[in-house]
Amino acid sequence: MRKVDPERHDEKRRQILQAAERCFVRGGFRGASTSDICAEAGISPGHLYHYFESKEAIIAAMTEIGLQKAAARFDGLMQKPDVVAALLAEIDSLRLKQGMAGSMLHLEVLAEASRNPAIAKILQHRSRRLQQLLASFLRKGQELGQVDPGLEPDAAAAIVLNVVLGAGSLRVSNPHLDGASSRAMLKLLISRFLTPLGMAET
């Protein structure tokens, strides 16, 4: 039996995931066929199934990678002296990095989740995990006196996540909206929501 080189295997998985993401952004989840993904990745259809059994499995892998990165970022944010400022800077950085392609991909997966139970399950898992990470972060902020103690962390985390994710759709519905101005207002909204009343910006 031929031995599999773990490093080469992981590298090929990354290449396939990157190719799939480009295809999903271009043609949508349903419009991007496995043949399209294979052509983009430079592999044969038979080769693809050594790595992923379906497009749903590709989305699941993308989600897990994203969650691992999010967990690492939250660990880093919890070490900052001003946790709210650190969270706002992270939100700003992520929105700049993701750009229109990231917003389009999120909306595409959200739309697919409404008709595909497998994708819905993946999206629900992602939302639960992100909410757990953010809720733990907010509890730490409350312990430091930097997050409003009157907020229930799980509910507050759900609200903040949906506000941030929903703001991404502005790039699609209103592409002429000034990006810097909208990011500044998003950060102000979240800052005022999280910061204790006596410390809030005026």
Contacts in CASP RR format, 6 or more apart in sequence:
PFRMAT RR
TARGET T0000
AUTHOR 0000-0000-0000
METHOD contacts of the structure
MODEL  1
MRKVDPERHDEKRRQILQAAERCFVRGGFRGASTSDICAEAGISPGHLYH
YFESKEAIIAAMTEIGLQKAAARFDGLMQKPDVVAALLAEIDSLRLKQGM
AGSMLHLEVLAEASRNPAIAKILQHRSRRLQQLLASFLRKGQELGQVDPG
LEPDAAAAIVLNVVLGAGSLRVSNPHLDGASSRAMLKLLISRFLTPLGMA
ET
9 51 0 8 1.000
12 43 0 8 1.000
12 51 0 8 1.000
13 51 0 8 1.000
13 52 0 8 1.000
13 61 0 8 1.000
15 41 0 8 1.000
16 37 0 8 1.000
16 41 0 8 1.000
16 43 0 8 1.000
16 48 0 8 1.000
16 51 0 8 1.000
16 52 0 8 1.000
16 58 0 8 1.000
17 58 0 8 1.000
17 61 0 8 1.000
17 62 0 8 1.000
17 65 0 8 1.000
19 37 0 8 1.000
19 40 0 8 1.000
19 41 0 8 1.000
19 42 0 8 1.000
20 32 0 8 1.000
20 37 0 8 1.000
20 40 0 8 1.000
20 41 0 8 1.000
20 55 0 8 1.000
20 58 0 8 1.000
20 62 0 8 1.000
21 62 0 8 1.000
21 101 0 8 1.000
21 105 0 8 1.000
22 40 0 8 1.000
23 32 0 8 1.000
23 36 0 8 1.000
23 37 0 8 1.000
23 40 0 8 1.000
24 32 0 8 1.000
24 105 0 8 1.000
24 108 0 8 1.000
24 109 0 8 1.000
25 101 0 8 1.000
25 102 0 8 1.000
25 104 0 8 1.000
25 105 0 8 1.000
25 108 0 8 1.000
26 32 0 8 1.000
27 36 0 8 1.000
28 108 0 8 1.000
29 55 0 8 1.000
29 59 0 8 1.000
29 108 0 8 1.000
29 109 0 8 1.000
29 111 0 8 1.000
29 112 0 8 1.000
29 116 0 8 1.000
29 119 0 8 1.000
30 112 0 8 1.000
32 55 0 8 1.000
34 45 0 8 1.000
34 48 0 8 1.000
34 55 0 8 1.000
35 45 0 8 1.000
37 48 0 8 1.000
37 55 0 8 1.000
37 58 0 8 1.000
38 44 0 8 1.000
38 45 0 8 1.000
38 46 0 8 1.000
38 47 0 8 1.000
38 48 0 8 1.000
41 48 0 8 1.000
52 58 0 8 1.000
52 61 0 8 1.000
56 116 0 8 1.000
56 118 0 8 1.000
56 119 0 8 1.000
56 122 0 8 1.000
59 109 0 8 1.000
59 119 0 8 1.000
59 122 0 8 1.000
60 122 0 8 1.000
63 122 0 8 1.000
63 123 0 8 1.000
63 125 0 8 1.000
63 126 0 8 1.000
67 126 0 8 1.000
67 129 0 8 1.000
67 130 0 8 1.000
70 129 0 8 1.000
70 130 0 8 1.000
70 133 0 8 1.000
71 133 0 8 1.000
73 90 0 8 1.000
74 133 0 8 1.000
74 134 0 8 1.000
74 136 0 8 1.000
74 137 0 8 1.000
77 83 0 8 1.000
77 86 0 8 1.000
77 87 0 8 1.000
77 90 0 8 1.000
77 137 0 8 1.000
78 137 0 8 1.000
78 140 0 8 1.000
80 86 0 8 1.000
82 146 0 8 1.000
83 137 0 8 1.000
83 140 0 8 1.000
83 141 0 8 1.000
83 144 0 8 1.000
83 146 0 8 1.000
83 147 0 8 1.000
84 141 0 8 1.000
84 146 0 8 1.000
84 147 0 8 1.000
84 191 0 8 1.000
84 194 0 8 1.000
84 195 0 8 1.000
87 137 0 8 1.000
87 190 0 8 1.000
87 194 0 8 1.000
88 187 0 8 1.000
88 190 0 8 1.000
88 191 0 8 1.000
91 164 0 8 1.000
91 186 0 8 1.000
91 187 0 8 1.000
91 190 0 8 1.000
92 183 0 8 1.000
92 187 0 8 1.000
95 167 0 8 1.000
95 168 0 8 1.000
95 183 0 8 1.000
95 186 0 8 1.000
96 183 0 8 1.000
99 171 0 8 1.000
100 171 0 8 1.000
100 172 0 8 1.000
100 175 0 8 1.000
103 168 0 8 1.000
103 169 0 8 1.000
103 171 0 8 1.000
103 172 0 8 1.000
104 172 0 8 1.000
106 165 0 8 1.000
106 168 0 8 1.000
107 169 0 8 1.000
107 172 0 8 1.000
109 119 0 8 1.000
109 123 0 8 1.000
110 123 0 8 1.000
112 119 0 8 1.000
113 119 0 8 1.000
113 120 0 8 1.000
113 122 0 8 1.000
113 123 0 8 1.000
114 120 0 8 1.000
127 161 0 8 1.000
130 157 0 8 1.000
130 161 0 8 1.000
131 154 0 8 1.000
131 157 0 8 1.000
131 158 0 8 1.000
131 161 0 8 1.000
132 157 0 8 1.000
134 157 0 8 1.000
134 160 0 8 1.000
134 161 0 8 1.000
135 153 0 8 1.000
135 154 0 8 1.000
135 156 0 8 1.000
135 157 0 8 1.000
136 153 0 8 1.000
137 157 0 8 1.000
138 147 0 8 1.000
138 151 0 8 1.000
138 153 0 8 1.000
138 156 0 8 1.000
138 157 0 8 1.000
138 194 0 8 1.000
139 153 0 8 1.000
141 147 0 8 1.000
142 148 0 8 1.000
142 149 0 8 1.000
142 151 0 8 1.000
142 153 0 8 1.000
145 196 0 8 1.000
146 195 0 8 1.000
146 196 0 8 1.000
146 199 0 8 1.000
147 194 0 8 1.000
147 195 0 8 1.000
147 196 0 8 1.000
148 193 0 8 1.000
148 194 0 8 1.000
148 195 0 8 1.000
148 196 0 8 1.000
148 197 0 8 1.000
149 196 0 8 1.000
151 193 0 8 1.000
151 194 0 8 1.000
156 193 0 8 1.000
156 194 0 8 1.000
159 193 0 8 1.000
160 190 0 8 1.000
160 193 0 8 1.000
160 194 0 8 1.000
163 186 0 8 1.000
163 189 0 8 1.000
163 190 0 8 1.000
164 186 0 8 1.000
164 190 0 8 1.000
167 182 0 8 1.000
167 186 0 8 1.000
170 177 0 8 1.000
170 182 0 8 1.000
171 177 0 8 1.000
188 201 0 8 1.000
191 200 0 8 1.000
191 201 0 8 1.000
192 200 0 8 1.000
192 201 0 8 1.000
195 201 0 8 1.000
END
